[in-house]
Amino acid sequence: MRHWHGFGHDHGVGGWGIGLMAIGTLLVLAVLVLLAVALFRYVSRTRQPVPHGPAAPGVAGPGPGGTRGWASGPTPEQLLAERFAKGEIDAEEYRHRLDTLRSANGPGGRSVDPGGS
């Protein structure tokens, strides 16, 4: 049992060996932590929602004075176009609803009085 640690046969780990083992262990732990952080950042970055509409990359905004942000969501015209593309409505209904949305009085047929009277 006294030869368990290599005493007497020069097989034991000396002072430099213990130090190098400690440094090696710390390096392996540091690499594992960095890999875990990189994986977490990659996964959290890929789960962000993709912007739609005018705030999407490569799409022009609403024009000067328009402040449509990413959080505003798709416009009613975009939603209507999506329904038409999915086949939920036919071409005639799409054109009718699009004309209604684009009309001066809006979809309800009521005129909006900006003066509040």
Backbone bond lengths (Angstrom), bond angles and torsions (degrees), N, CA, C in turn:
res aa  C-N    CA-C-N  psi(-1)  N-CA   C-N-CA  omega(-1)  CA-C   N-CA-C  phi
1 M - - - 1.430 - - 1.517 110.58 -
2 R 1.304 118.64 -24.31 1.449 118.68 -178.61 1.518 111.35 -73.24
3 H 1.317 121.03 -13.23 1.469 124.02 177.87 1.527 111.60 -92.43
4 W 1.301 116.96 6.57 1.456 121.54 -176.71 1.529 111.24 -59.40
5 H 1.328 118.47 -42.12 1.453 122.46 -178.29 1.523 112.22 -94.96
6 G 1.275 118.05 8.04 1.442 121.86 176.13 1.512 114.17 85.08
7 F 1.298 118.27 11.64 1.456 119.43 178.74 1.520 109.16 -66.93
8 G 1.295 115.12 131.30 1.447 119.55 177.42 1.511 113.53 94.94
9 H 1.363 118.67 -11.56 1.457 120.47 -179.62 1.516 111.96 -123.77
10 D 1.312 118.92 4.95 1.465 125.11 179.73 1.534 112.58 58.30
11 H 1.323 116.93 35.82 1.457 121.61 176.13 1.531 111.72 -108.51
12 G 1.285 118.13 -0.35 1.456 121.97 -175.72 1.530 111.33 -77.04
13 V 1.322 115.34 162.83 1.453 122.07 178.27 1.514 106.53 -89.57
14 G 1.329 116.29 120.82 1.460 120.73 -178.65 1.511 111.44 -84.22
15 G 1.328 116.29 -168.75 1.454 122.47 -178.72 1.519 112.74 -61.48
16 W 1.330 118.43 -43.06 1.467 121.04 178.17 1.525 111.63 -66.45
17 G 1.293 116.75 -36.60 1.466 120.20 179.85 1.515 112.02 -64.35
18 I 1.328 116.83 -42.17 1.464 120.13 178.85 1.524 110.02 -65.90
19 G 1.329 117.19 -41.31 1.471 121.03 178.69 1.517 112.13 -63.30
20 L 1.324 116.83 -44.40 1.470 120.10 179.08 1.530 111.22 -66.52
21 M 1.342 116.52 -35.35 1.451 119.36 177.43 1.532 110.85 -65.46
22 A 1.316 116.90 -39.68 1.467 120.85 179.16 1.526 110.90 -66.11
23 I 1.323 116.59 -43.21 1.469 120.30 178.37 1.522 110.65 -64.61
24 G 1.310 117.51 -42.25 1.463 121.21 178.18 1.524 111.86 -62.17
25 T 1.328 116.43 -41.40 1.465 120.59 178.77 1.530 110.52 -63.83
26 L 1.325 117.18 -43.32 1.463 120.86 178.46 1.528 111.60 -63.57
27 L 1.327 117.04 -38.85 1.463 119.93 177.93 1.529 111.62 -65.27
28 V 1.314 117.40 -41.59 1.461 120.81 178.69 1.526 110.30 -64.49
29 L 1.340 117.53 -42.49 1.456 120.75 177.98 1.528 111.32 -63.58
30 A 1.339 117.50 -40.28 1.463 120.83 179.09 1.526 110.68 -63.50
31 V 1.311 117.59 -41.43 1.464 121.10 178.88 1.533 110.21 -64.68
32 L 1.323 117.55 -41.69 1.456 120.56 178.64 1.530 111.72 -63.87
33 V 1.325 117.63 -40.85 1.464 120.69 178.44 1.528 110.21 -65.48
34 L 1.335 117.58 -43.57 1.464 120.47 178.70 1.529 111.50 -62.85
35 L 1.308 117.79 -39.36 1.465 120.69 176.81 1.524 111.27 -64.70
36 A 1.327 117.51 -40.60 1.465 120.61 178.91 1.526 110.69 -64.69
37 V 1.328 117.64 -42.11 1.467 121.17 178.58 1.526 110.58 -64.74
38 A 1.324 117.14 -43.57 1.471 120.85 179.65 1.532 110.65 -63.60
39 L 1.310 117.62 -40.67 1.462 121.15 178.55 1.523 110.94 -65.54
40 F 1.322 117.20 -42.15 1.465 120.81 178.61 1.523 111.10 -62.86
41 R 1.327 117.47 -43.26 1.462 120.51 179.71 1.526 111.17 -66.24
42 Y 1.321 117.62 -37.77 1.456 120.82 179.40 1.529 110.68 -65.91
43 V 1.334 116.51 -44.62 1.459 120.47 -178.44 1.525 110.52 -67.55
44 S 1.334 117.90 -41.27 1.461 119.61 -178.80 1.525 111.05 -70.58
45 R 1.318 118.69 -29.69 1.460 121.28 178.35 1.521 111.14 -72.93
46 T 1.310 118.97 -35.20 1.461 121.02 -176.93 1.519 112.40 -79.85
47 R 1.333 119.52 -13.01 1.456 121.58 -179.88 1.516 112.96 -93.28
48 Q 1.339 119.00 2.72 1.455 120.54 178.20 1.520 109.24 -72.61
49 P 1.336 117.29 143.28 1.460 119.78 -179.48 1.519 111.76 -65.70
50 V 1.317 115.20 148.78 1.455 121.59 179.21 1.522 108.36 -87.51
51 P 1.346 118.19 127.59 1.465 119.27 -179.57 1.522 111.20 -69.24
52 H 1.334 116.27 144.13 1.454 123.04 177.17 1.510 108.80 -118.81
53 G 1.278 116.80 160.85 1.459 120.50 173.23 1.513 113.06 84.11
54 P 1.332 115.68 -154.08 1.448 120.28 -172.97 1.520 113.97 -65.92
55 A 1.320 119.21 -20.38 1.453 120.82 -179.72 1.523 112.29 -87.54
56 A 1.330 117.51 -1.63 1.454 120.93 -179.10 1.519 109.76 -68.54
57 P 1.331 117.18 150.82 1.459 119.78 179.46 1.528 111.41 -59.81
58 G 1.320 116.25 133.02 1.459 121.43 177.36 1.509 114.33 84.74
59 V 1.332 118.64 4.14 1.456 121.91 -179.72 1.518 107.94 -114.08
60 A 1.317 115.97 132.33 1.457 119.77 -179.15 1.517 110.19 -68.93
61 G 1.311 116.20 151.14 1.457 122.11 -179.70 1.513 111.31 -75.93
62 P 1.341 117.78 -173.39 1.452 121.69 -176.10 1.517 113.49 -73.93
63 G 1.310 118.62 -7.57 1.458 121.37 178.99 1.511 110.97 114.92
64 P 1.330 115.97 -177.87 1.449 118.12 -178.39 1.519 111.28 -66.32
65 G 1.293 116.39 139.85 1.456 120.44 -179.61 1.512 113.58 85.09
66 G 1.321 117.31 -16.18 1.459 120.24 178.60 1.515 109.52 -81.60
67 T 1.319 116.20 137.45 1.459 119.29 -178.10 1.508 111.00 -124.02
68 R 1.297 117.04 37.73 1.459 119.45 -179.02 1.512 108.82 -71.12
69 G 1.287 116.24 122.65 1.447 121.35 179.65 1.510 111.65 -101.50
70 W 1.314 115.07 179.75 1.457 121.01 -179.03 1.524 110.46 -67.10
71 A 1.327 117.55 -32.18 1.455 120.80 -176.22 1.531 112.72 -76.67
72 S 1.344 118.19 -9.63 1.455 119.66 -176.88 1.529 112.39 -74.31
73 G 1.313 118.53 -20.59 1.460 121.47 177.00 1.517 112.11 82.83
74 P 1.326 115.96 -178.50 1.465 120.14 -178.57 1.526 111.40 -71.43
75 T 1.319 115.27 152.82 1.466 120.89 178.76 1.526 109.57 -76.86
76 P 1.336 117.55 162.64 1.470 119.41 176.64 1.530 112.25 -58.76
77 E 1.325 117.03 -35.50 1.472 119.54 178.05 1.528 110.98 -65.20
78 Q 1.325 117.11 -38.00 1.463 119.76 177.88 1.530 110.91 -66.87
79 L 1.319 116.35 -40.91 1.471 119.28 177.43 1.524 111.06 -62.65
80 L 1.333 116.29 -40.28 1.458 120.65 178.45 1.533 110.51 -64.43
81 A 1.327 115.77 -42.34 1.467 119.76 178.51 1.529 111.12 -63.27
82 E 1.329 117.44 -37.53 1.458 120.61 177.43 1.527 111.25 -64.54
83 R 1.337 116.41 -41.91 1.471 119.81 178.09 1.528 110.98 -62.93
84 F 1.338 116.31 -39.28 1.468 120.28 178.01 1.527 110.36 -66.83
85 A 1.321 116.41 -41.67 1.470 119.97 -179.92 1.526 111.80 -65.46
86 K 1.322 117.23 -32.68 1.465 120.70 178.78 1.521 112.60 -78.68
87 G 1.338 117.09 -11.58 1.455 120.47 -179.84 1.517 113.44 87.11
88 E 1.329 117.46 13.35 1.463 120.17 179.56 1.531 111.32 -73.37
89 I 1.335 117.43 -27.97 1.467 121.62 177.55 1.519 107.99 -131.19
90 D 1.343 116.42 154.49 1.463 120.00 -179.87 1.533 109.76 -89.43
91 A 1.343 115.94 177.53 1.459 121.75 -174.72 1.527 111.55 -64.57
92 E 1.317 117.17 -39.13 1.468 120.00 -178.53 1.533 110.55 -65.49
93 E 1.315 116.97 -44.99 1.464 120.34 179.11 1.528 110.47 -66.28
94 Y 1.346 116.83 -37.66 1.470 120.65 178.06 1.525 110.29 -60.85
95 R 1.340 117.41 -48.34 1.472 120.65 -178.97 1.531 110.98 -63.41
96 H 1.335 116.89 -41.47 1.463 120.44 179.63 1.535 110.83 -62.50
97 R 1.316 116.90 -47.18 1.465 120.34 -178.97 1.530 111.00 -68.25
98 L 1.330 117.14 -36.17 1.465 119.82 177.87 1.519 110.83 -65.88
99 D 1.327 117.47 -42.19 1.467 120.84 176.17 1.526 110.89 -61.77
100 T 1.326 116.20 -39.51 1.466 119.67 178.65 1.521 111.11 -64.66
101 L 1.336 117.17 -42.29 1.462 120.07 178.77 1.526 111.81 -64.61
102 R 1.315 116.62 -37.13 1.467 120.71 -176.25 1.523 113.50 -86.64
103 S 1.325 117.86 -6.17 1.458 119.92 -178.27 1.528 110.20 -66.26
104 A 1.331 115.45 159.86 1.467 121.16 -176.82 1.515 112.00 -65.92
105 N 1.325 117.46 -29.70 1.461 120.54 -177.33 1.519 113.04 -89.64
106 G 1.323 118.72 -5.67 1.455 120.79 179.46 1.505 111.85 85.04
107 P 1.329 117.91 -179.65 1.462 121.18 -174.61 1.514 114.00 -69.60
108 G 1.326 120.20 -22.70 1.455 120.76 -177.97 1.508 113.67 -87.85
109 G 1.335 117.87 -8.39 1.429 121.21 -178.79 1.519 112.13 79.04
110 R 1.302 117.19 2.91 1.467 121.58 179.20 1.516 108.87 -96.63
111 S 1.303 116.16 138.76 1.452 119.04 175.48 1.529 108.17 -83.52
112 V 1.314 115.22 144.18 1.458 120.98 -178.60 1.513 107.64 -96.98
113 D 1.333 117.17 127.02 1.464 122.36 179.93 1.507 107.91 -99.35
114 P 1.353 118.31 105.26 1.456 119.63 -177.34 1.515 112.12 -68.88
115 G 1.351 119.55 -17.67 1.465 121.03 179.97 1.504 112.80 -77.63
116 G 1.307 118.35 -16.35 1.447 122.58 177.39 1.525 113.40 80.59
117 S 1.343 118.89 16.66 1.464 119.48 -179.15 1.504 112.33 -95.49
